[in-house]
Amino acid sequence: MSSTGKIVVGMTGASGAIYATRFLKQAALKFKTVYVMVSDQALQVVQTELGIPITRGTLTSHALLGQDFGNIVFLDQRDYFSPPASGSFRHDGMVIVPCSMGTAGRIAHGTSDDLLTRSADVCLKERRKLIVVVREMPWSTIHLRNLTTLSEAGATVLPACPAWYTRPSTLEELADTVVARILQQLDVDQDLMPQWQYTEPE
Ligand SMILES: Cc1cc2nc3c(=O)[nH]c(=O)nc-3n(C[C@H](O)[C@H](O)[C@H](O)COP(=O)(O)O)c2cc1C
């Protein structure tokens, strides 16, 4: 399928709001349009972790990312008339970052009870890319079974496990080790993290 330049992003209430903000900035640079859905609990976690006093009423790219991005479109979680709710709307994939175990479980069981879970359900039925950047520790058997179900249905389970081998020196650099892998999964060129190269010992 040729690229549409459109990407769908969900933010939920798992820890790791920084992954979402770092990813959204990259997505806004790499895609023509970025459709974003934010759960109520994600807003709470953004407040707690990033200290941004954001509410549904004040949710803009400037408020969330400190910068205006005209190509970021926030969608209403209850509006099933929004484009990603329909399989006829073509896009390059959906990323849920961070993805709570609650949302992962709801998608695994096809509940489609808000726009975010409906959009993910559409990705699975249309065999489109769905990347769930899950975060929890430890994982229960229920979590593991739900993630297996998602993987079997075609989703990519990309846990928020930052890498240390690039010796990140800031939290942003550490978070970008995860963001780089998301972009890689979307087949998007990225320069946040170099590809691993093996150098022959002298
Ligand atoms: C500060 C904070 C951190 C949380 N971290 C996680 C987490 O890492 N993983 C997770 O599955 N749930 C986490 N939760 C719980 C979820 O927010 C909760 O299950 C919520 O119902 C998820 O709703 P949502 O998936 O609609 O966003 C956290 C909650 C808070 C307040």
The ligand as an SDF file (V2000), in Angstrom:
LIG
                    3D

 31 33  0  0  0  0  0  0  0  0999 V2000
    0.3970    7.9030   37.7650 C   0  0  0  0  0  0  0  0  0  0  0  0
   -0.2360    6.6760   37.1870 C   0  0  0  0  0  0  0  0  0  0  0  0
    0.5420    5.7460   36.5230 C   0  0  0  0  0  0  0  0  0  0  0  0
   -0.0430    4.6010   35.9710 C   0  0  0  0  0  0  0  0  0  0  0  0
    0.7710    3.7360   35.3030 N   0  0  0  0  0  0  0  0  0  0  0  0
    0.2200    2.6560   34.6900 C   0  0  0  0  0  0  0  0  0  0  0  0
    1.0460    1.7910   33.9050 C   0  0  0  0  0  0  0  0  0  0  0  0
    2.2480    1.9810   33.7810 O   0  0  0  0  0  0  0  0  0  0  0  0
    0.4420    0.7700   33.2650 N   0  0  0  0  0  0  0  0  0  0  0  0
   -0.9040    0.5430   33.3300 C   0  0  0  0  0  0  0  0  0  0  0  0
   -1.3920   -0.4060   32.7030 O   0  0  0  0  0  0  0  0  0  0  0  0
   -1.7030    1.3340   34.1010 N   0  0  0  0  0  0  0  0  0  0  0  0
   -1.1780    2.3910   34.7640 C   0  0  0  0  0  0  0  0  0  0  0  0
   -1.9780    3.2270   35.5200 N   0  0  0  0  0  0  0  0  0  0  0  0
   -3.4000    2.8830   35.6710 C   0  0  0  0  0  0  0  0  0  0  0  0
   -4.2390    3.3390   34.4850 C   0  0  0  0  0  0  0  0  0  0  0  0
   -4.1730    4.7400   34.3710 O   0  0  0  0  0  0  0  0  0  0  0  0
   -5.6940    2.8590   34.6890 C   0  0  0  0  0  0  0  0  0  0  0  0
   -5.7610    1.4510   34.5710 O   0  0  0  0  0  0  0  0  0  0  0  0
   -6.6750    3.5010   33.7290 C   0  0  0  0  0  0  0  0  0  0  0  0
   -7.9560    2.9270   33.9030 O   0  0  0  0  0  0  0  0  0  0  0  0
   -6.2790    3.3220   32.2880 C   0  0  0  0  0  0  0  0  0  0  0  0
   -7.2770    3.9400   31.4970 O   0  0  0  0  0  0  0  0  0  0  0  0
   -7.0570    4.2080   29.9570 P   0  0  0  0  0  0  0  0  0  0  0  0
   -6.4810    2.9540   29.3860 O   0  0  0  0  0  0  0  0  0  0  0  0
   -8.4200    4.4970   29.4350 O   0  0  0  0  0  0  0  0  0  0  0  0
   -6.1640    5.3730   29.8230 O   0  0  0  0  0  0  0  0  0  0  0  0
   -1.4290    4.3650   36.1030 C   0  0  0  0  0  0  0  0  0  0  0  0
   -2.2060    5.3110   36.7840 C   0  0  0  0  0  0  0  0  0  0  0  0
   -1.6240    6.4470   37.3170 C   0  0  0  0  0  0  0  0  0  0  0  0
   -2.4850    7.4280   38.0620 C   0  0  0  0  0  0  0  0  0  0  0  0
  1  2  1  0
  2  3  1  0
  2 30  2  0
  3  4  2  0
  4  5  1  0
  4 28  1  0
  5  6  2  0
  6  7  1  0
  6 13  1  0
  7  8  2  0
  7  9  1  0
  9 10  1  0
 10 11  2  0
 10 12  1  0
 12 13  2  0
 13 14  1  0
 14 15  1  0
 14 28  1  0
 15 16  1  0
 16 17  1  0
 16 18  1  0
 18 19  1  0
 18 20  1  0
 20 21  1  0
 20 22  1  0
 22 23  1  0
 23 24  1  0
 24 25  2  0
 24 26  1  0
 24 27  1  0
 28 29  2  0
 29 30  1  0
 30 31  1  0
M  END
$$$$
